[in-house]
Amino acid sequence: MGISILNGEIVYGNIDLSLPSPKEFYERYEGDPEEAKSSALKLGRELGNVLIGRLKDPGDDLETVAAILNEFQRTVQGEPTAKVEGNKVVMRCSGFCPVTRAAMTLNLPLRWLDDNLAWPLVRGVASTIIPGIKLMVPSAKSRGDPTCVYIFEI
């Protein structure tokens, strides 16, 4: 059973995760970034709960965080890069980015989408494994960097 996008909604088999398209999300939350972040975090947790089903023997450690992030990457862009490096998980994204594509295609502000949709959503996926996990993004395409680098720490 795979995850697909149907009419702007993420669907897993017959489960509709009700993720609005980036345009719908922006129009709904443009004036309330805090509510946008909260909603995206919740959506990420819902998606993470679905992705857990793809993992073999999921735990509550950084290895499992890396595994679920790699499942997420396979779903949205196909290039799993998350790995444990010491006491953190690092994920580097240099290829195709569906958020960048949506911003360019729909003439939406990429930085706003990253700050308020993409980054909280990804943190939500990781927080399915470790609820209090923190996310730092020291490098981002929306800031002019060639690669997005996500660092997850407990």
CORZIRA-V965712 format. One record per pair of residues at least 12 apart in sequence whose C-alpha atoms are under 10 Angstrom apart, sorted by the first residue. I is the first residue (numbers start at 1). J is the second residue. If there is no record, write none. Layout:
# CORZIRA-V965712
i->I j->J
i->I j->J
This chain:
# CORZIRA-V965712
i->1 j->13
i->1 j->14
i->1 j->54
i->2 j->14
i->2 j->51
i->2 j->54
i->2 j->75
i->3 j->15
i->3 j->16
i->3 j->17
i->3 j->47
i->3 j->50
i->3 j->51
i->3 j->72
i->3 j->75
i->3 j->76
i->4 j->16
i->4 j->75
i->4 j->76
i->5 j->17
i->5 j->18
i->5 j->19
i->5 j->20
i->5 j->21
i->5 j->76
i->6 j->21
i->7 j->20
i->7 j->21
i->8 j->20
i->8 j->21
i->8 j->22
i->8 j->23
i->8 j->24
i->9 j->21
i->10 j->47
i->11 j->47
i->12 j->47
i->12 j->50
i->12 j->51
i->15 j->50
i->17 j->43
i->17 j->44
i->17 j->46
i->17 j->47
i->17 j->50
i->18 j->43
i->18 j->46
i->18 j->47
i->19 j->39
i->19 j->40
i->19 j->43
i->19 j->44
i->19 j->46
i->19 j->47
i->20 j->40
i->20 j->43
i->21 j->102
i->22 j->98
i->22 j->99
i->22 j->102
i->22 j->103
i->22 j->106
i->22 j->108
i->22 j->113
i->22 j->117
i->22 j->118
i->23 j->102
i->23 j->103
i->23 j->106
i->23 j->107
i->23 j->108
i->23 j->113
i->25 j->39
i->25 j->40
i->25 j->113
i->25 j->116
i->25 j->117
i->26 j->108
i->26 j->109
i->26 j->112
i->26 j->113
i->26 j->116
i->26 j->117
i->27 j->108
i->29 j->116
i->29 j->117
i->30 j->112
i->30 j->113
i->30 j->116
i->32 j->116
i->33 j->112
i->33 j->113
i->33 j->115
i->33 j->116
i->33 j->117
i->34 j->116
i->35 j->116
i->36 j->112
i->36 j->113
i->36 j->115
i->36 j->116
i->36 j->117
i->36 j->120
i->37 j->113
i->37 j->114
i->37 j->115
i->37 j->116
i->37 j->117
i->37 j->118
i->37 j->119
i->37 j->120
i->37 j->121
i->37 j->124
i->38 j->116
i->38 j->117
i->38 j->120
i->38 j->121
i->38 j->124
i->39 j->116
i->39 j->117
i->39 j->120
i->39 j->121
i->39 j->124
i->40 j->116
i->40 j->117
i->40 j->118
i->40 j->119
i->40 j->120
i->40 j->121
i->40 j->122
i->40 j->123
i->40 j->124
i->40 j->125
i->41 j->116
i->41 j->117
i->41 j->118
i->41 j->119
i->41 j->120
i->41 j->121
i->41 j->122
i->41 j->123
i->41 j->124
i->41 j->125
i->41 j->126
i->41 j->127
i->42 j->120
i->42 j->121
i->42 j->123
i->42 j->124
i->42 j->125
i->42 j->127
i->42 j->128
i->43 j->117
i->43 j->120
i->43 j->121
i->43 j->122
i->43 j->124
i->43 j->125
i->44 j->72
i->44 j->117
i->44 j->118
i->44 j->119
i->44 j->120
i->44 j->121
i->44 j->122
i->44 j->123
i->44 j->124
i->44 j->125
i->44 j->126
i->44 j->127
i->44 j->128
i->45 j->120
i->45 j->121
i->45 j->122
i->45 j->123
i->45 j->124
i->45 j->125
i->45 j->126
i->45 j->127
i->45 j->128
i->45 j->129
i->45 j->131
i->46 j->121
i->46 j->124
i->46 j->125
i->46 j->128
i->47 j->72
i->47 j->121
i->47 j->122
i->47 j->124
i->47 j->125
i->47 j->126
i->47 j->128
i->48 j->68
i->48 j->69
i->48 j->71
i->48 j->72
i->48 j->121
i->48 j->122
i->48 j->123
i->48 j->124
i->48 j->125
i->48 j->126
i->48 j->127
i->48 j->128
i->48 j->129
i->49 j->68
i->49 j->124
i->49 j->125
i->49 j->127
i->49 j->128
i->49 j->129
i->50 j->68
i->50 j->125
i->50 j->128
i->51 j->67
i->51 j->68
i->51 j->69
i->51 j->70
i->51 j->71
i->51 j->72
i->51 j->75
i->51 j->125
i->51 j->128
i->52 j->64
i->52 j->67
i->52 j->68
i->52 j->71
i->52 j->125
i->52 j->128
i->52 j->129
i->53 j->68
i->54 j->67
i->54 j->68
i->54 j->71
i->55 j->67
i->55 j->68
i->55 j->71
i->58 j->129
i->59 j->129
i->59 j->130
i->60 j->127
i->60 j->128
i->60 j->129
i->60 j->130
i->60 j->131
i->61 j->129
i->61 j->130
i->61 j->154
i->62 j->83
i->62 j->84
i->62 j->85
i->62 j->86
i->62 j->87
i->62 j->88
i->62 j->89
i->62 j->126
i->62 j->129
i->62 j->130
i->62 j->133
i->62 j->152
i->62 j->153
i->62 j->154
i->63 j->82
i->63 j->83
i->63 j->84
i->63 j->85
i->63 j->88
i->63 j->89
i->63 j->129
i->64 j->83
i->64 j->84
i->64 j->89
i->64 j->126
i->64 j->128
i->64 j->129
i->64 j->130
i->65 j->82
i->65 j->83
i->65 j->84
i->65 j->88
i->65 j->89
i->65 j->125
i->65 j->126
i->65 j->127
i->65 j->128
i->65 j->129
i->65 j->130
i->65 j->133
i->65 j->152
i->66 j->80
i->66 j->81
i->66 j->82
i->66 j->83
i->66 j->84
i->66 j->88
i->66 j->89
i->66 j->90
i->66 j->91
i->66 j->126
i->66 j->129
i->66 j->152
i->67 j->80
i->67 j->81
i->67 j->82
i->67 j->83
i->67 j->84
i->67 j->89
i->67 j->126
i->68 j->80
i->68 j->82
i->68 j->125
i->68 j->126
i->68 j->128
i->68 j->129
i->69 j->81
i->69 j->82
i->69 j->83
i->69 j->89
i->69 j->90
i->69 j->91
i->69 j->122
i->69 j->123
i->69 j->125
i->69 j->126
i->70 j->82
i->70 j->83
i->70 j->91
i->71 j->125
i->72 j->122
i->72 j->125
i->72 j->126
i->73 j->91
i->73 j->93
i->73 j->97
i->73 j->122
i->76 j->96
i->76 j->97
i->76 j->98
i->76 j->99
i->77 j->93
i->77 j->95
i->77 j->96
i->77 j->97
i->77 j->98
i->78 j->95
i->78 j->96
i->79 j->92
i->79 j->93
i->79 j->94
i->79 j->95
i->79 j->96
i->80 j->92
i->80 j->93
i->81 j->93
i->81 j->94
i->82 j->149
i->82 j->150
i->82 j->151
i->82 j->152
i->83 j->151
i->84 j->151
i->84 j->152
i->85 j->151
i->87 j->152
i->87 j->153
i->87 j->154
i->88 j->133
i->88 j->134
i->88 j->135
i->88 j->151
i->88 j->152
i->88 j->153
i->88 j->154
i->89 j->126
i->89 j->135
i->89 j->150
i->89 j->151
i->89 j->152
i->89 j->153
i->89 j->154
i->90 j->135
i->90 j->136
i->90 j->137
i->90 j->149
i->90 j->150
i->90 j->151
i->90 j->152
i->90 j->153
i->91 j->137
i->91 j->148
i->91 j->149
i->91 j->150
i->91 j->151
i->91 j->152
i->92 j->137
i->92 j->139
i->92 j->140
i->92 j->147
i->92 j->148
i->92 j->149
i->92 j->150
i->92 j->151
i->93 j->139
i->93 j->140
i->93 j->141
i->93 j->146
i->93 j->147
i->93 j->148
i->93 j->149
i->93 j->150
i->94 j->140
i->94 j->141
i->94 j->145
i->94 j->146
i->94 j->147
i->94 j->148
i->94 j->149
i->95 j->146
i->95 j->147
i->95 j->148
i->97 j->141
i->97 j->148
i->98 j->118
i->99 j->111
i->99 j->113
i->99 j->114
i->99 j->117
i->99 j->118
i->99 j->142
i->100 j->113
i->100 j->114
i->100 j->141
i->100 j->142
i->109 j->142
i->110 j->141
i->110 j->142
i->110 j->143
i->111 j->140
i->111 j->141
i->111 j->142
i->111 j->143
i->112 j->142
i->113 j->142
i->114 j->140
i->114 j->141
i->114 j->142
i->114 j->143
i->115 j->137
i->115 j->142
i->119 j->135
i->119 j->136
i->119 j->137
i->119 j->150
i->120 j->135
i->122 j->135
i->122 j->150
i->123 j->135
i->123 j->136
i->123 j->150
i->123 j->151
i->123 j->152
i->126 j->152
i->127 j->152
i->127 j->154
i->130 j->153
i->130 j->154
i->131 j->154
i->132 j->153
i->132 j->154
i->133 j->152
i->133 j->153
i->133 j->154
i->134 j->151
i->134 j->152
i->134 j->153
i->134 j->154
i->135 j->150
i->135 j->151
i->135 j->152
i->135 j->153
i->135 j->154
i->136 j->149
i->136 j->150
i->136 j->151
i->136 j->152
i->136 j->153
i->137 j->149
i->137 j->150
i->137 j->151
i->137 j->152
i->138 j->150
i->138 j->151
i->139 j->151
